[in-house]
Amino acid sequence: MARQQYRNRIEILQGTLDLLVLETLRWGAQHGYGISQVIRARSGEVFQVETGSLYPALHRMEKQGWIESEWGQTEQNQRAKFYQLTAEGRKQLVRDRSKWETLVAAMAGVMSPETGA
């Protein structure tokens, strides 16, 4: 079963990780491991964001002003950095979602053209 899940994994398109992280943080502050677990669970185990991809993305998004962080305690009483959306991050999420919806519609048009066209 694990081998089947590995074969079904899909590489996340560049730029899509930002959208996934911003969408995850839309529901409230979360630490890095929590973000990766939410993405994994909500994608049906298809997206498994590795720390080598996630943390550089979080740092980049923080520098861009889309998210901010502060230290806190996890449910297991461990110290962790918690990330949350900023006002600019919410605006970026709206822009990214719009681009994503356009991409999905365009892909659907190519993948499932009307019969007889």
ZAGUTI-150261 format. One record per residue: y, z, x of N, C-alpha, C, O in turn. Coordinates in steps of 0.05 Angstrom, whole numbers, plus 5000, padded with zeros to 4 digits. Last residue first. Layout:
% residues N
YZXYZXYZXYZX;...
//
This chain:
% residues 117
537843744663540443684676540143484698542143424711;533143894641534143644633536843574645538043364639;534544594640532544374639533944114629535644124611;539144884685538444814657536444584658536744404674;536645224743538445024729537344964701535044994696;535745714775534745664748536545464734537845544714;538145714825535245784823534045714796531745644794;543445584815541845414833538845464828537345274828;544946004780545345724773543745534790542745334779;543846444811542346404787542546114778540645994768;547846394850545046374858543246314833541446154835;552346474818552046214832549146184840548045964837;551547004801551746784781551246514794549946344783;551747264851549247274834549247044814547246924810;557047144867554747054883552247044866550746854867;559847424827560247134830557847014846556846804838;558147944838557547824812557847524812556347374800;560448004889557548014885556747884859554847734858;565947994878564747784895561747774891560547554890;566148454846566948194835565747964851564747774840;564748844883563048804859563648524847561848384839;569048814918566348744927564448684904562848504905;573348994885573348724898570548634906569848404901;571449514872572049314851572049034862570848854850;571249734924568849714908569149504885567349344880;576649734937574849564952572249524937571149304937;578450134902579449854900577649654914577049444903;575650564923575150484895576150194891574850034877;578050584973575250524971574450444943572750264940;583150754960582850484971579850404970579350164966;581851274943583051084924582750804934582050624918;575451414974578251444972579251254950577751094939;568951714965570851484962573751574963574351794953;565952135015566852074988568851844988570151795008;560852465052562752245049563452215020561852255002;559353015093559352895066561552695064563752735072;555453205146557953075139557652945112555752785108;552053845147552053555146554853455139556453595127;547854385159550554275162550453975163548853865178;543354605109543854485135546654375136547654275115;541254785061542954965077543254865105543555025124;538954425030537054575048538654755067537554855086;543154175007541554344990539654515006538854734997;548154225061546254085043544754285025545154525028;554954385070552154475071550454315052551254265029;559853995107558954175086556054255090554854195111;565553645131563053785137562453975114564254095102;567853035104568353315111565653445114563653365102;571052385100568752565103569752845109571952895118;572451795061573352025078570952215080569152215063;573051085055571651345050572951555068574251485088;576650695067575150675042573750935034573250985011;579150665116580450825095579050805068580150895048;576950435159578450255141579750405118581250285103;574250875180576550765195578250585177580750565180;570150895142572051115144574551025159576851095151;567450435153568750455127570750685127572850675113;565550565204567350335201568850355174571250305173;562150995192564451035210566550805207568950855206;558450735159560050955148562551005166564751045155;556250365195557650265171559450485160561750435152;553850715232556050545241557650435217560050405219;550050945195552251105206554450935218556751005215;546550505178548150655160550550795173552750765164;543750285222545550115206547450285190549850215187;540950705242542250535261544150335248545950225261;538250915198540651055208542250885227544650915229;536550395150536050555175538550685185540750585180;535050345085537350325104536750515127536450755123;531149985050530850225066532850205089532450075109;530149684990532149725011531649995025531750205012;525649784958525949524972527949554995527349465017;524950214925523850234952524049974968522849944989;528250104882525350084879523850074905521849944908;533450204890532549924896529549894892528349694899;533950744883535050564862534250274866534450104848;531550944930530450994904531350794883529750694867;535050734971532150684971530950714943529450544934;539950954956539650664958536650594956535850404942;538551504960539451394934539051094934538050974915;537451545015535351594996536051484968534251394954;542451425039540151245044537851295024536551105016;545351865019546151585012543751405016543151234999;542652285044542652265015543451985006542251884987;544052195097541252175089541052145059539351995049;549752275093548552025101545651995092544951785081;551852625032551452605061549852355067548652235050;556752504982553952504990553852495020555552375033;560852544923560452574952557452604958555952714943;559852074868560552334880559852344910558452164920;559051574849558051804832558652074845557852274833;560651244888562251244863561451484846563151574830;557151224929559151444930560851444905562351644901;554250774914552851034915554951254914554551454900;558150384923557050424896555750694894555950834874;558750424978561050484960560050534932561050724919;553550254994554550525000556850604982556950824971;553349734974551349934965552350214971551950394954;557749495001557749514972555749724962556349874944;555849535054558349665045558449705015559049925005;551349205051551049495056553549645048553349865036;553448705046552248825022551849125026552049275007;555148555096557148615076556048745051557448885037;549348185106551748305119553848335097554348145082;543748335065545748145074548148295086548948515076;538148695084540648705069542648505081543048515106;531648445080533848505097536448495081536848305065;526748725041528648515043530948605061531948825058;519848855038522548945044524348705048523448495057;514648705031516548645009519348735015521148684999;512048895075512348605072514348535051515548325052;512249445063513649345086514049045084516248945090;508849465018511749535015513349425038515549335034;504049325043505149155022508149215018509749025016;503349765077503649505089504949305068506649145075;502550165039504950175056505449905069507749825072;497650005017500050005000502550005017504449865011;
//
